[in-house]
Amino acid sequence: MTGANDPLLLERVRESFSRQSFMGLIGAEVIHASHGKVVLDLPFRADLCQQNGFLHGGVVGAIADVAGGYAAYSVFGDGEDVLTVEYKLNLIRPAAGERLRATGEVLRAGRALTVCDLKVHAMREGEEVLCASGQQTLMRMETARP
């Protein structure tokens, strides 16, 4: 299991994250990774909006899911990977602002299943406004070998 003081954790998370082509497509990036917690940042883009000009709920859900997935991944060891089993997300306010910040935090890491808390904040004129909150269950699995 990855230690709480792993100096290579951010590098390990970013390396895996770089293989997620959808996150690259929408412009999301990892801005923080620590044992059990990962934060993603997504700049506002008009081409990711729904008809009212808010970032689409599918985009909000995707970055919440990935933030939680990497939070779980951060407590797993070498040779282990993660796969979402389910998540539930409440869209509390419109995702409007200069950027979104998604935070995933491990609530409990088990041998097979891990549960994470998910939060997505819209950054509006220097303030963080909660726009989505949820919970996720993930399964620990062996890293796929090519």
KELOTOR-103519 format. One record per residue: residue number from 1; residue in three letters; x, y, z of N, C-alpha, C, CB in turn. Coordinates in pm, whole numbers, m for minus. Glycine has a CB too. Layout:
<sites>
{NUM; 'ALA'; {X; Y; Z}; {X; Y; Z}; {X; Y; Z}; {X; Y; Z}}
...
</sites>
This chain:
<sites>
{1; 'MET'; {84; m118; 0}; {0; 0; 0}; {89; 124; 0}; {m96; 0; 122}}
{2; 'THR'; {48; 224; m73}; {124; 348; m81}; {123; 415; 56}; {65; 442; m189}}
{3; 'GLY'; {241; 458; 100}; {251; 523; 230}; {199; 665; 227}; {393; 523; 276}}
{4; 'ALA'; {159; 714; 345}; {103; 848; 356}; {205; 956; 319}; {53; 871; 498}}
{5; 'ASN'; {334; 925; 325}; {438; 1024; 293}; {512; 989; 165}; {536; 1035; 408}}
{6; 'ASP'; {446; 929; 70}; {507; 888; m55}; {541; 1012; m139}; {413; 794; m134}}
{7; 'PRO'; {669; 1044; m157}; {707; 1163; m233}; {679; 1151; m382}; {853; 1193; m211}}
{8; 'LEU'; {658; 1031; m430}; {633; 1010; m574}; {484; 996; m607}; {706; 886; m621}}
{9; 'LEU'; {398; 1016; m508}; {255; 995; m528}; {198; 1085; m637}; {180; 1019; m398}}
{10; 'LEU'; {225; 1214; m633}; {172; 1305; m734}; {218; 1263; m873}; {215; 1450; m704}}
{11; 'GLU'; {343; 1225; m885}; {397; 1179; m1014}; {326; 1053; m1061}; {550; 1153; m1003}}
{12; 'ARG'; {303; 958; m969}; {237; 831; m1002}; {92; 856; m1047}; {239; 735; m881}}
{13; 'VAL'; {22; 946; m975}; {m116; 978; m1013}; {m118; 1049; m1148}; {m182; 1066; m905}}
{14; 'ARG'; {m31; 1145; m1168}; {m30; 1219; m1296}; {5; 1128; m1414}; {70; 1334; m1289}}
{15; 'GLU'; {94; 1032; m1392}; {131; 941; m1500}; {11; 858; m1542}; {247; 848; m1456}}
{16; 'SER'; {m63; 804; m1446}; {m182; 727; m1479}; {m289; 817; m1541}; {m237; 657; m1354}}
{17; 'PHE'; {m309; 935; m1482}; {m408; 1031; m1531}; {m381; 1068; m1677}; {m407; 1157; m1443}}
{18; 'SER'; {m255; 1077; m1716}; {m220; 1116; m1853}; {m270; 1016; m1956}; {m69; 1131; m1865}}
{19; 'ARG'; {m300; 893; m1913}; {m351; 791; m2003}; {m503; 799; m2020}; {m312; 652; m1953}}
{20; 'GLN'; {m567; 889; m1948}; {m712; 908; m1960}; {m739; 1011; m2069}; {m776; 953; m1824}}
{21; 'SER'; {m757; 965; m2189}; {m771; 1057; m2302}; {m890; 1151; m2288}; {m783; 980; m2431}}
{22; 'PHE'; {m997; 1107; m2224}; {m1114; 1194; m2208}; {m1080; 1314; m2119}; {m1232; 1116; m2149}}
{23; 'MET'; {m1003; 1293; m2014}; {m965; 1404; m1927}; {m878; 1504; m2005}; {m888; 1352; m1802}}
{24; 'GLY'; {m790; 1453; m2092}; {m711; 1542; m2177}; {m799; 1618; m2275}; {m606; 1462; m2253}}
{25; 'LEU'; {m898; 1550; m2330}; {m988; 1612; m2425}; {m1063; 1731; m2364}; {m1088; 1510; m2476}}
{26; 'ILE'; {m1107; 1717; m2239}; {m1182; 1827; m2177}; {m1092; 1928; m2108}; {m1282; 1770; m2077}}
{27; 'GLY'; {m962; 1895; m2092}; {m868; 1991; m2034}; {m852; 1984; m1883}; {m909; 2127; m2071}}
{28; 'ALA'; {m891; 1873; m1823}; {m876; 1858; m1677}; {m732; 1826; m1642}; {m970; 1748; m1623}}
{29; 'GLU'; {m690; 1867; m1523}; {m554; 1834; m1476}; {m555; 1807; m1326}; {m456; 1950; m1509}}
{30; 'VAL'; {m460; 1727; m1282}; {m441; 1698; m1140}; {m363; 1814; m1080}; {m368; 1560; m1117}}
{31; 'ILE'; {m419; 1876; m976}; {m346; 1985; m911}; {m298; 1948; m770}; {m433; 2108; m904}}
{32; 'HIS'; {m351; 1838; m714}; {m309; 1795; m581}; {m331; 1646; m568}; {m385; 1872; m469}}
{33; 'ALA'; {m236; 1578; m507}; {m253; 1436; m474}; {m181; 1410; m343}; {m198; 1344; m587}}
{34; 'SER'; {m256; 1360; m247}; {m197; 1315; m121}; {m265; 1183; m86}; {m215; 1422; m6}}
{35; 'HIS'; {m217; 1117; 16}; {m270; 987; 56}; {m420; 1001; 86}; {m194; 932; 181}}
{36; 'GLY'; {m504; 945; m3}; {m648; 946; 18}; {m722; 1067; m32}; {m675; 932; 159}}
{37; 'LYS'; {m653; 1159; m100}; {m719; 1280; m150}; {m656; 1326; m280}; {m713; 1392; m45}}
{38; 'VAL'; {m742; 1355; m379}; {m696; 1406; m508}; {m788; 1520; m550}; {m692; 1293; m616}}
{39; 'VAL'; {m727; 1624; m608}; {m802; 1741; m655}; {m770; 1762; m803}; {m767; 1868; m572}}
{40; 'LEU'; {m876; 1780; m882}; {m864; 1809; m1025}; {m913; 1950; m1052}; {m942; 1707; m1110}}
{41; 'ASP'; {m862; 2010; m1157}; {m901; 2144; m1197}; {m943; 2139; m1344}; {m786; 2246; m1174}}
{42; 'LEU'; {m1052; 2208; m1377}; {m1100; 2212; m1514}; {m1138; 2356; m1549}; {m1222; 2117; m1533}}
{43; 'PRO'; {m1062; 2420; m1638}; {m1098; 2555; m1682}; {m1230; 2556; m1758}; {m987; 2615; m1769}}
{44; 'PHE'; {m1306; 2663; m1742}; {m1432; 2680; m1815}; {m1403; 2681; m1966}; {m1504; 2811; m1773}}
{45; 'ARG'; {m1487; 2608; m2038}; {m1482; 2610; m2186}; {m1624; 2608; m2238}; {m1399; 2490; m2243}}
{46; 'ALA'; {m1656; 2699; m2327}; {m1791; 2709; m2382}; {m1833; 2581; m2453}; {m1800; 2825; m2479}}
{47; 'ASP'; {m1738; 2508; m2511}; {m1774; 2385; m2584}; {m1806; 2268; m2491}; {m1661; 2346; m2676}}
{48; 'LEU'; {m1797; 2288; m2360}; {m1833; 2184; m2263}; {m1965; 2218; m2192}; {m1721; 2167; m2160}}
{49; 'CYS'; {m2035; 2318; m2243}; {m2157; 2367; m2177}; {m2284; 2303; m2234}; {m2167; 2517; m2191}}
{50; 'GLN'; {m2388; 2310; m2152}; {m2520; 2271; m2197}; {m2591; 2395; m2252}; {m2603; 2204; m2081}}
{51; 'GLN'; {m2718; 2384; m2285}; {m2789; 2490; m2357}; {m2804; 2621; m2280}; {m2922; 2441; m2393}}
{52; 'ASN'; {m2788; 2621; m2148}; {m2801; 2744; m2069}; {m2667; 2809; m2037}; {m2875; 2715; m1942}}
{53; 'GLY'; {m2559; 2753; m2089}; {m2427; 2812; m2068}; {m2354; 2763; m1944}; {m2441; 2957; m2060}}
{54; 'PHE'; {m2408; 2662; m1876}; {m2341; 2602; m1761}; {m2260; 2482; m1808}; {m2443; 2560; m1651}}
{55; 'LEU'; {m2151; 2452; m1738}; {m2077; 2330; m1773}; {m2172; 2211; m1758}; {m1949; 2312; m1684}}
{56; 'HIS'; {m2169; 2124; m1854}; {m2263; 2011; m1863}; {m2251; 1919; m1741}; {m2238; 1931; m1992}}
{57; 'GLY'; {m2365; 1868; m1695}; {m2366; 1775; m1582}; {m2283; 1651; m1606}; {m2507; 1735; m1551}}
{58; 'GLY'; {m2273; 1607; m1731}; {m2188; 1492; m1764}; {m2041; 1521; m1739}; {m2208; 1451; m1908}}
{59; 'VAL'; {m2000; 1644; m1767}; {m1862; 1686; m1741}; {m1838; 1695; m1590}; {m1833; 1823; m1808}}
{60; 'VAL'; {m1936; 1750; m1517}; {m1926; 1759; m1371}; {m1913; 1618; m1312}; {m2050; 1832; m1311}}
{61; 'GLY'; {m1997; 1527; m1358}; {m1992; 1389; m1310}; {m1861; 1320; m1344}; {m2106; 1311; m1368}}
{62; 'ALA'; {m1810; 1346; m1464}; {m1685; 1282; m1506}; {m1568; 1325; m1418}; {m1654; 1314; m1652}}
{63; 'ILE'; {m1555; 1455; m1390}; {m1440; 1497; m1310}; {m1455; 1456; m1164}; {m1421; 1648; m1319}}
{64; 'ALA'; {m1580; 1449; m1114}; {m1602; 1399; m978}; {m1561; 1252; m970}; {m1750; 1416; m937}}
{65; 'ASP'; {m1604; 1173; m1067}; {m1572; 1030; m1072}; {m1421; 1007; m1076}; {m1637; 964; m1194}}
{66; 'VAL'; {m1352; 1083; m1160}; {m1208; 1064; m1176}; {m1132; 1112; m1052}; {m1157; 1140; m1300}}
{67; 'ALA'; {m1175; 1220; m990}; {m1110; 1267; m867}; {m1122; 1160; m758}; {m1173; 1401; m818}}
{68; 'GLY'; {m1240; 1101; m744}; {m1258; 994; m646}; {m1178; 870; m681}; {m1404; 958; m634}}
{69; 'GLY'; {m1173; 839; m810}; {m1096; 723; m854}; {m949; 736; m819}; {m1111; 703; m1003}}
{70; 'TYR'; {m894; 854; m840}; {m752; 873; m807}; {m727; 888; m658}; {m699; 994; m880}}
{71; 'ALA'; {m828; 933; m584}; {m814; 932; m438}; {m798; 788; m389}; {m937; 1001; m370}}
{72; 'ALA'; {m881; 699; m444}; {m870; 557; m409}; {m736; 500; m455}; {m986; 477; m470}}
{73; 'TYR'; {m699; 531; m579}; {m572; 485; m636}; {m454; 527; m548}; {m554; 540; m779}}
{74; 'SER'; {m464; 643; m486}; {m354; 695; m404}; {m326; 613; m279}; {m384; 837; m364}}
{75; 'VAL'; {m420; 530; m239}; {m397; 446; m120}; {m367; 301; m158}; {m518; 450; m28}}
{76; 'PHE'; {m369; 271; m288}; {m339; 136; m334}; {m190; 122; m359}; {m418; 104; m462}}
{77; 'GLY'; {m146; 0; m370}; {m4; m27; m391}; {31; m46; m538}; {37; m148; m314}}
{78; 'ASP'; {159; m66; m563}; {206; m95; m698}; {139; m222; m748}; {361; m110; m701}}
{79; 'GLY'; {106; m223; m875}; {42; m340; m934}; {m109; m342; m913}; {101; m465; m877}}
{80; 'GLU'; {m163; m238; m848}; {m307; m231; m826}; {m364; m111; m900}; {m340; m221; m674}}
{81; 'ASP'; {m488; m127; m944}; {m556; m20; m1014}; {m697; m11; m958}; {m557; m44; m1170}}
{82; 'VAL'; {m778; 75; m1017}; {m909; 105; m962}; {m1012; 109; m1074}; {m907; 239; m885}}
{83; 'LEU'; {m1134; 72; m1041}; {m1244; 78; m1135}; {m1370; 117; m1059}; {m1262; m59; m1209}}
{84; 'THR'; {m1441; 218; m1110}; {m1564; 263; m1043}; {m1671; 156; m1054}; {m1614; 396; m1103}}
{85; 'VAL'; {m1736; 128; m941}; {m1850; 36; m937}; {m1979; 117; m949}; {m1849; m48; m805}}
{86; 'GLU'; {m1987; 228; m876}; {m2103; 316; m885}; {m2071; 450; m823}; {m2225; 253; m817}}
{87; 'TYR'; {m2147; 550; m862}; {m2141; 678; m792}; {m2276; 747; m803}; {m2029; 768; m849}}
{88; 'LYS'; {m2302; 829; m702}; {m2424; 910; m699}; {m2380; 1052; m677}; {m2524; 862; m586}}
{89; 'LEU'; {m2432; 1143; m758}; {m2391; 1282; m751}; {m2514; 1371; m751}; {m2297; 1318; m869}}
{90; 'ASN'; {m2523; 1459; m653}; {m2628; 1560; m650}; {m2574; 1687; m712}; {m2679; 1585; m505}}
{91; 'LEU'; {m2642; 1736; m814}; {m2605; 1862; m877}; {m2681; 1972; m801}; {m2639; 1863; m1033}}
{92; 'ILE'; {m2608; 2044; m716}; {m2669; 2137; m620}; {m2694; 2275; m680}; {m2581; 2149; m498}}
{93; 'ARG'; {m2597; 2323; m756}; {m2606; 2454; m821}; {m2549; 2441; m962}; {m2530; 2564; m740}}
{94; 'PRO'; {m2584; 2535; m1050}; {m2525; 2532; m1185}; {m2372; 2542; m1179}; {m2582; 2646; m1271}}
{95; 'ALA'; {m2307; 2468; m1265}; {m2161; 2469; m1274}; {m2119; 2587; m1361}; {m2107; 2334; m1332}}
{96; 'ALA'; {m2116; 2705; m1299}; {m2083; 2828; m1370}; {m1969; 2897; m1297}; {m2207; 2921; m1381}}
{97; 'GLY'; {m1871; 2942; m1371}; {m1757; 3010; m1313}; {m1638; 3000; m1406}; {m1723; 2952; m1175}}
{98; 'GLU'; {m1523; 3043; m1355}; {m1402; 3039; m1437}; {m1344; 2899; m1449}; {m1297; 3133; m1379}}
{99; 'ARG'; {m1373; 2814; m1350}; {m1318; 2678; m1349}; {m1396; 2595; m1249}; {m1166; 2679; m1314}}
{100; 'LEU'; {m1381; 2464; m1265}; {m1435; 2369; m1167}; {m1319; 2303; m1095}; {m1527; 2262; m1235}}
{101; 'ARG'; {m1340; 2273; m969}; {m1241; 2202; m890}; {m1311; 2082; m826}; {m1176; 2296; m780}}
{102; 'ALA'; {m1267; 1962; m864}; {m1326; 1837; m813}; {m1233; 1775; m712}; {m1354; 1738; m928}}
{103; 'THR'; {m1288; 1738; m597}; {m1211; 1674; m491}; {m1268; 1537; m459}; {m1209; 1763; m364}}
{104; 'GLY'; {m1182; 1437; m460}; {m1219; 1303; m416}; {m1142; 1272; m290}; {m1191; 1198; m526}}
{105; 'GLU'; {m1212; 1216; m191}; {m1148; 1185; m64}; {m1195; 1049; m15}; {m1177; 1294; 42}}
{106; 'VAL'; {m1101; 963; 20}; {m1133; 828; 66}; {m1200; 834; 203}; {m1006; 741; 71}}
{107; 'LEU'; {m1316; 770; 212}; {m1384; 756; 340}; {m1345; 625; 408}; {m1536; 763; 323}}
{108; 'ARG'; {m1333; 519; 326}; {m1290; 388; 376}; {m1230; 309; 262}; {m1408; 310; 441}}
{109; 'ALA'; {m1111; 259; 284}; {m1045; 174; 185}; {m1047; 31; 237}; {m898; 221; 157}}
{110; 'GLY'; {m1116; m56; 167}; {m1120; m197; 205}; {m1034; m281; 112}; {m1263; m248; 205}}
{111; 'ARG'; {m1031; m411; 136}; {m952; m500; 51}; {m1006; m506; m90}; {m947; m640; 110}}
{112; 'ALA'; {m1138; m504; m104}; {m1200; m513; m237}; {m1265; m383; m280}; {m1302; m625; m238}}
{113; 'LEU'; {m1338; m319; m188}; {m1413; m198; m222}; {m1364; m78; m141}; {m1562; m219; m198}}
{114; 'THR'; {m1364; 36; m205}; {m1326; 162; m142}; {m1438; 262; m165}; {m1189; 216; m199}}
{115; 'VAL'; {m1469; 341; m63}; {m1575; 441; m72}; {m1512; 580; m61}; {m1683; 420; 40}}
{116; 'CYS'; {m1552; 669; m152}; {m1499; 806; m155}; {m1611; 909; m149}; {m1415; 828; m281}}
{117; 'ASP'; {m1577; 1022; m88}; {m1661; 1141; m89}; {m1622; 1225; m210}; {m1647; 1222; 45}}
{118; 'LEU'; {m1720; 1282; m278}; {m1695; 1362; m398}; {m1753; 1502; m380}; {m1756; 1295; m523}}
{119; 'LYS'; {m1675; 1602; m415}; {m1722; 1741; m411}; {m1672; 1811; m538}; {m1672; 1815; m282}}
{120; 'VAL'; {m1757; 1893; m597}; {m1718; 1976; m710}; {m1757; 2119; m678}; {m1785; 1927; m844}}
{121; 'HIS'; {m1659; 2206; m683}; {m1680; 2349; m658}; {m1659; 2427; m787}; {m1586; 2402; m547}}
{122; 'ALA'; {m1743; 2527; m809}; {m1720; 2623; m918}; {m1643; 2739; m858}; {m1856; 2671; m984}}
{123; 'MET'; {m1538; 2778; m925}; {m1457; 2892; m882}; {m1513; 3016; m951}; {m1303; 2871; m915}}
{124; 'ARG'; {m1572; 3106; m870}; {m1637; 3226; m924}; {m1579; 3350; m857}; {m1791; 3220; m903}}
{125; 'GLU'; {m1504; 3425; m934}; {m1446; 3551; m885}; {m1375; 3533; m751}; {m1555; 3658; m871}}
{126; 'GLY'; {m1291; 3428; m744}; {m1212; 3402; m625}; {m1282; 3325; m515}; {m1164; 3528; m571}}
{127; 'GLU'; {m1410; 3296; m530}; {m1485; 3220; m429}; {m1512; 3079; m480}; {m1618; 3290; m395}}
{128; 'GLU'; {m1516; 2983; m386}; {m1553; 2846; m418}; {m1700; 2827; m384}; {m1464; 2743; m342}}
{129; 'VAL'; {m1779; 2785; m484}; {m1921; 2762; m464}; {m1947; 2614; m491}; {m2008; 2853; m558}}
{130; 'LEU'; {m2000; 2543; m391}; {m2028; 2401; m407}; {m2138; 2383; m512}; {m2070; 2336; m272}}
{131; 'CYS'; {m2108; 2306; m616}; {m2210; 2283; m718}; {m2250; 2136; m728}; {m2159; 2330; m853}}
{132; 'ALA'; {m2172; 2044; m672}; {m2208; 1902; m675}; {m2145; 1829; m556}; {m2164; 1837; m810}}
{133; 'SER'; {m2219; 1731; m505}; {m2170; 1651; m392}; {m2219; 1509; m410}; {m2219; 1710; m256}}
{134; 'GLY'; {m2133; 1414; m377}; {m2174; 1275; m395}; {m2085; 1175; m325}; {m2178; 1243; m539}}
{135; 'GLN'; {m2111; 1050; m355}; {m2035; 940; m297}; {m2014; 835; m404}; {m2109; 880; m173}}
{136; 'GLN'; {m1905; 761; m390}; {m1863; 667; m493}; {m1810; 539; m429}; {m1755; 730; m583}}
{137; 'THR'; {m1833; 428; m498}; {m1775; 300; m458}; {m1687; 252; m573}; {m1887; 194; m423}}
{138; 'LEU'; {m1567; 208; m538}; {m1470; 162; m639}; {m1417; 25; m599}; {m1354; 264; m654}}
{139; 'MET'; {m1374; m51; m699}; {m1313; m180; m669}; {m1165; m176; m699}; {m1380; m293; m750}}
{140; 'ARG'; {m1091; m244; m612}; {m947; m259; m631}; {m925; m376; m727}; {m873; m283; m493}}
{141; 'MET'; {m835; m357; m821}; {m808; m462; m918}; {m660; m463; m953}; {m893; m444; m1045}}
{142; 'GLU'; {m617; m572; m1013}; {m478; m579; m1059}; {m461; m490; m1180}; {m437; m725; m1093}}
{143; 'THR'; {m344; m428; m1192}; {m314; m344; m1306}; {m319; m428; m1432}; {m177; m276; m1291}}
{144; 'ALA'; {m388; m377; m1533}; {m396; m447; m1662}; {m259; m447; m1728}; {m501; m381; m1755}}
{145; 'ARG'; {m216; m559; m1776}; {m88; m573; m1845}; {m113; m580; m1994}; {m11; m699; m1796}}
{146; 'PRO'; {m41; m499; m2076}; {m62; m503; m2222}; {m20; m634; m2283}; {13; m391; m2289}}
</sites>
